[in-house]
Amino acid sequence: SATKLVLSQGNVTYAYYLDSDYAKFRMVLPSGNYRGQFYDDNDNKVVAESVGISAFRAPQCADYADESSFSFTTLEDNANCAAEGVSCSANSDCCSHYCHGDGHCAL
């Protein structure tokens, strides 16, 4: 299971660790668009079945990241890629966790 979340915005990355008291990742970020990737204790990528974003409390400023600011590759995305026969590579966002040696996505 995921214990670390890395968010990237261009060349800037932010790492957050699982808050075991709440079983959630707590983040404070400025506005922008972020690409998220989860990792386990051994720094292996973890693809979530789904991702939910919600405010822990009301933002204290006007310039904050909201639910629409984040994107993640999920198992649903990978299933869609496999169903569509999308080709992949180890560096592709979609299906990278499930890319087989023949260059096609599979579950």
C-alpha positions, 0 to 999 in steps of 0.5 A: 500500500502507498505510504508516500505521495510525490506531487510534481509541478514542472521541475518542482516536486513535493513529497508527503507521507501517509498520516497514519492517524487519518490514513490520508496524505495531508497537503498544503500547496499553492494553486497550480496543476499537480501530477501525483504518484504514490510509492510504497515503503520500498519506493516502488510505484503504487497505482491506486484504484481511485483517488479522492481529494477533499479539503481537510479544513477551509483554506486560509488564503485565496490562492490554493490548490483544489480538487481540480488541481490534481491528476493521477494514473489509476487502475481504472485508467490502466484498464481503459488503456488495456481495453483500447489496446494502447501501446505503452513504454516504461516511461508512459503515464498510462499503463506504465505499471502494467506495460508488458515486454511486447509494448502493450498494456495489460492488467 
